[in-house]
């Protein structure tokens, strides 16, 4: 089955959920008032999602993989920033775990997709 739109990519769908989770948890209380951390974690979550979409329109699998790696790094950045939010008591341990686990899921899907693209070489150029 050929993927026609980036919205069909499971890693993008899960990155979208990660972004929604980050926005929800950072929209109220003291987290919402820490503009620096709030904006940084939101940008990182959005970056995971956006890099998958941007990479989809890249000219080759090699280029797509480069963007997928950016997306994976952004998901790791979210995880690191969650520790700050937890340490500042902006989020609960449960919120931390749910969002952290979602970011881990995104990274696993990205890794699997990278592996698929590396093996398939089905898109030498668009």
Secondary structure, DSSP 8 states (H G I E B T S, - for coil): ----SGGG-HHHHHHHHHHHHHHHHTSSHHHHH-HHHHHHHHHHHHHHHHHHHHHHTSSSHHHHHHHHHHHHHHHHHHHHHHHHHHHTTSS-HHHHHHHHHHHHHHHHHHHHHHHHHHHH---S--
